[in-house]
Every structure is written in structure tokens, then in C-alpha cells.
Amino acid sequence: MNKTDFLDYFHGGLFALILILLASAWVDAANAGDHDGYIVMGQSNAAGMINASGLDTKLNARIIGCAKNGQLMDAFEPDYFNLSIYGDCFNKIKTWQANGGIIKGVIFWQGESDASYKFGYDGLPIADHWTQKFYRLFNALNSDIGCHVPWVLVDLNDFYNHSDLVYWGRMRYYQRHTQHADVTHIDSSPYPFLTDDKHLTPVGYDQIGTDIANMFLH
């Protein structure tokens, strides 16, 4: 190989190396959130937000859905059976972590069903037991995640006044007074609701998803 051929070879190889490094940097930037995960847990509005808010894009992260329509707070009691909501969520968390994923936060949106005219074993409305059950869930899930992560608790709106959920105001009161350094509240009241006054519109889910993402990222 003469000198000219060598220089051509050297410059060509250097150019290719630069392209590889630039491409690698671009891929790293594009995948910056690939290992970040956020848990969305709750009932119908939580499920609606997963499906309609674009939350994964807003957070640049994986959404780990642990939501199911029409669930009382009892359904989120910590247990590890695969068929339970908590057990299924636990398995999703451990699978995510085993593959290098990190849990960055939890969004919890539940309470509508506990506002119904139902009573616990002690004769009190089941709404009266909500706070205790939330703290039990909060402590168990943080323990299973392996660390304390920030939570966003979505509170029921302040205007629902239908006769089917007589303890709505009571439930909202308990939610609003649930306090912990790692829990931030967001009031669902200002967002657009359907005519049932229980569920947000698609635009509402998009708006609250944006605001929740900003709470985590800023």
C-alpha cells in the first residue's frame, strides 16, 4: 500500500468511525427514557388515562398499567396472587426491574366505587376505611419497588351530586386529607368531564396527563 492509498484508507475509516459515534449518540438520546417506568393504578379513570392521555409519550417512559374498572379499594390490598390486581402489578414491576427498568413514580386514581352506599364489617361506610387502606397500599408498593418513589394522587372532583354515590364528598375529603411527603395531589375538578360527572372526556385525559407529567418532570 502506497502513501496515498494509506491516507485514503485512514480518512475513510476515520469518517466511518465518526458516523458510528454520531449514530450511537443519537440512539442513546432517543432511548433515554427506555428504562423509566411509571405505575398507573386505580379504576376506570386510571384505565381511561392510560388509553387516552398519551402519558407514555409525555413522560418518555413505559406505563405499567395496574387499573381495572369498577374496583373498590379492597381490590388493591397487597397480596401476591397472580389473579389479584396487586399481584399482577407486582409481577409486572419485577419483570420490568429484571430487565433493567426503573420505577420512577406511581399515579393512583381511585375512589368512585368507595363512594357508594356500602358498609364495612364494622357498620361504617366503606369510604371511612379508604385512608387506612391507601396507606397500606402505599407502604407495600414502595417496599416491593425497593425504594420510596413519588406518588401523584388524583382526587375526586368537587361537584358530583348524583344519588348513586352518596359518599362522594366524604371520599373526596379523605383523599384531600391524605398526607405524606412523597404524595402530591392533583384535583380532577377543573378538567372536562362527561355528562355522568364521573369520567373525564378524552380531552380531559389529555390535559390531566400533561399536568401529571409536568409534576414528575419539573
C-alpha positions as CSV (number, residue, x, y, z in Angstrom):
1,M,0.0,0.0,0.0
2,N,1.5,3.4,-1.0
3,K,1.2,6.6,1.0
4,T,-1.8,7.9,-1.0
5,D,-3.7,4.7,-0.6
6,F,-2.9,4.6,3.1
7,L,-4.2,8.2,3.6
8,D,-7.4,7.4,1.7
9,Y,-7.9,4.3,3.8
10,F,-7.2,6.2,7.0
11,H,-9.5,9.1,6.2
12,G,-12.3,6.8,5.1
13,G,-12.0,4.8,8.3
14,L,-12.0,7.9,10.4
15,F,-15.1,9.2,8.6
16,A,-16.9,5.9,9.2
17,L,-15.9,5.9,12.9
18,I,-17.3,9.5,13.3
19,L,-20.6,8.3,11.7
20,I,-20.8,5.4,14.1
21,L,-20.2,7.6,17.1
22,L,-22.8,10.1,16.0
23,A,-25.3,7.4,15.3
24,S,-24.6,5.8,18.7
25,A,-25.1,9.2,20.5
26,W,-28.4,9.7,18.6
27,V,-29.7,6.2,19.6
28,D,-28.7,6.9,23.3
29,A,-30.6,10.2,23.2
30,A,-33.7,8.5,21.6
31,N,-33.7,5.8,24.2
32,A,-33.0,8.0,27.2
33,G,-36.3,7.0,28.8
34,D,-36.4,3.4,27.8
35,H,-35.6,2.2,31.3
36,D,-38.0,4.6,33.1
37,G,-41.4,3.3,34.1
38,Y,-44.4,4.8,35.9
39,I,-47.2,2.8,37.5
40,V,-50.7,3.9,36.9
41,M,-53.1,2.2,39.4
42,G,-56.7,2.6,40.0
43,Q,-60.1,2.0,38.4
44,S,-62.0,3.4,35.4
45,N,-60.5,6.9,35.2
46,A,-57.0,5.4,35.6
47,A,-57.7,3.0,32.8
48,G,-59.1,5.8,30.7
49,M,-55.9,7.9,31.3
50,I,-53.7,5.0,30.2
51,N,-55.6,4.6,27.0
52,A,-56.3,8.3,26.1
53,S,-53.8,10.6,27.6
54,G,-50.6,9.8,25.7
55,L,-48.9,9.7,29.1
56,D,-46.1,7.4,27.9
57,T,-45.1,10.0,25.3
58,K,-45.4,12.9,27.7
59,L,-43.2,11.1,30.3
60,N,-40.9,9.4,27.7
61,A,-41.4,6.3,29.7
62,R,-43.1,2.9,29.9
63,I,-46.6,3.0,31.6
64,I,-47.1,0.0,33.8
65,G,-50.9,-0.3,33.9
66,C,-52.5,-1.7,37.1
67,A,-56.0,-0.4,36.6
68,K,-59.4,-2.1,36.2
69,N,-62.9,-0.6,36.0
70,G,-65.3,-0.7,39.0
71,Q,-62.9,-1.7,41.7
72,L,-63.2,-0.9,45.4
73,M,-60.1,0.0,47.4
74,D,-60.3,-3.6,48.8
75,A,-59.1,-4.8,45.3
76,F,-55.8,-3.0,45.9
77,E,-55.0,-4.8,49.2
78,P,-51.4,-6.1,49.0
79,D,-51.4,-9.8,48.1
80,Y,-49.3,-11.7,45.6
81,F,-51.8,-13.9,43.8
82,N,-51.5,-13.6,40.0
83,L,-55.2,-13.0,39.6
84,S,-55.3,-10.1,42.0
85,I,-54.7,-6.5,40.8
86,Y,-51.8,-6.1,43.3
87,G,-50.3,-9.5,42.5
88,D,-50.5,-8.8,38.7
89,C,-48.9,-5.4,39.3
90,F,-46.2,-6.9,41.5
91,N,-45.3,-9.3,38.7
92,K,-45.2,-6.5,36.1
93,I,-42.9,-4.5,38.4
94,K,-40.5,-7.4,39.0
95,T,-40.4,-8.2,35.3
96,W,-39.6,-4.6,34.4
97,Q,-36.9,-4.4,37.0
98,A,-35.3,-7.7,36.0
99,N,-34.9,-6.3,32.5
100,G,-33.1,-3.1,33.8
101,G,-36.2,-1.0,34.2
102,I,-36.6,1.6,36.9
103,I,-39.8,2.7,38.6
104,K,-39.9,6.5,38.7
105,G,-43.3,7.1,40.2
106,V,-46.9,6.0,40.9
107,I,-50.1,7.6,39.8
108,F,-53.1,6.5,41.8
109,W,-56.7,7.3,40.7
110,Q,-59.5,5.5,42.5
111,G,-62.3,6.2,44.9
112,E,-65.5,6.3,42.9
113,S,-66.6,2.9,43.9
114,D,-65.9,3.5,47.6
115,A,-68.3,6.5,47.5
116,S,-71.2,4.1,47.0
117,Y,-73.8,3.1,49.6
118,K,-71.8,0.2,51.0
119,F,-70.8,-0.6,54.5
120,G,-67.8,-2.4,56.1
121,Y,-67.7,-5.1,58.7
122,D,-68.0,-2.5,61.5
123,G,-71.2,-1.0,60.1
124,L,-69.4,2.2,58.8
125,P,-69.4,3.3,55.2
126,I,-66.5,1.7,53.3
127,A,-65.4,5.2,52.5
128,D,-64.4,5.6,56.1
129,H,-61.7,2.9,55.7
130,W,-60.2,4.3,52.5
131,T,-57.3,6.3,54.1
132,Q,-56.1,3.3,56.1
133,K,-56.2,1.1,53.0
134,F,-54.4,3.6,50.9
135,Y,-51.5,3.9,53.4
136,R,-51.3,0.1,53.5
137,L,-51.1,0.0,49.7
138,F,-48.6,2.9,49.7
139,N,-46.2,1.2,52.1
140,A,-46.4,-2.2,50.5
141,L,-45.9,-1.0,46.9
142,N,-42.9,1.2,47.9
143,S,-41.5,-1.8,49.7
144,D,-42.0,-4.1,46.7
145,I,-40.5,-1.4,44.3
146,G,-37.5,-1.4,46.6
147,C,-37.5,2.3,47.4
148,H,-39.7,5.3,48.1
149,V,-40.9,6.9,44.8
150,P,-43.0,10.0,44.3
151,W,-46.8,9.4,44.1
152,V,-49.5,11.5,42.4
153,L,-52.9,11.0,44.0
154,V,-55.8,12.2,41.8
155,D,-58.7,13.5,44.0
156,L,-62.3,13.1,43.1
157,N,-64.0,16.2,41.7
158,D,-65.9,18.6,43.9
159,F,-69.2,18.8,42.0
160,Y,-70.5,15.2,41.7
161,N,-74.0,15.2,43.1
162,H,-75.8,12.1,41.9
163,S,-77.8,9.9,44.2
164,D,-75.9,6.7,43.4
165,L,-72.7,7.6,45.1
166,V,-73.9,9.2,48.3
167,Y,-70.5,9.3,50.0
168,W,-68.7,11.1,47.2
169,G,-68.0,14.3,49.2
170,R,-66.8,12.1,52.1
171,M,-64.4,10.2,49.8
172,R,-63.0,13.4,48.4
173,Y,-62.5,14.7,52.0
174,Y,-60.5,11.6,52.9
175,Q,-58.4,11.9,49.7
176,R,-57.7,15.6,50.2
177,H,-56.5,14.9,53.7
178,T,-54.2,12.0,52.9
179,Q,-50.8,13.5,53.5
180,H,-47.3,12.2,53.0
181,A,-44.0,13.8,51.9
182,D,-44.0,11.6,48.8
183,V,-47.6,12.2,47.8
184,T,-48.7,15.1,45.6
185,H,-52.3,15.7,45.0
186,I,-54.0,16.8,41.8
187,D,-57.6,17.9,41.9
188,S,-59.7,16.5,39.0
189,S,-62.3,19.2,39.3
190,P,-61.1,21.7,36.7
191,Y,-60.9,19.1,33.9
192,P,-63.7,18.5,31.4
193,F,-66.0,15.6,32.4
194,L,-68.6,13.6,30.6
195,T,-72.2,14.2,31.4
196,D,-72.0,11.4,34.1
197,D,-69.7,13.7,36.1
198,K,-67.5,10.7,37.0
199,H,-65.3,10.2,33.9
200,L,-63.2,12.7,32.0
201,T,-63.6,13.3,28.3
202,P,-60.7,12.4,26.0
203,V,-59.6,16.0,26.1
204,G,-59.7,15.9,29.9
205,Y,-57.5,12.8,30.0
206,D,-55.0,14.5,27.7
207,Q,-54.9,17.6,29.8
208,I,-54.6,15.9,33.2
209,G,-51.9,13.6,31.6
210,T,-49.9,16.7,30.6
211,D,-50.2,18.2,34.1
212,I,-49.2,14.9,35.8
213,A,-46.2,14.5,33.5
214,N,-45.1,18.0,34.3
215,M,-45.4,17.3,38.0
216,F,-43.0,14.4,37.7
217,L,-40.6,16.0,35.3
218,H,-40.3,19.5,36.7
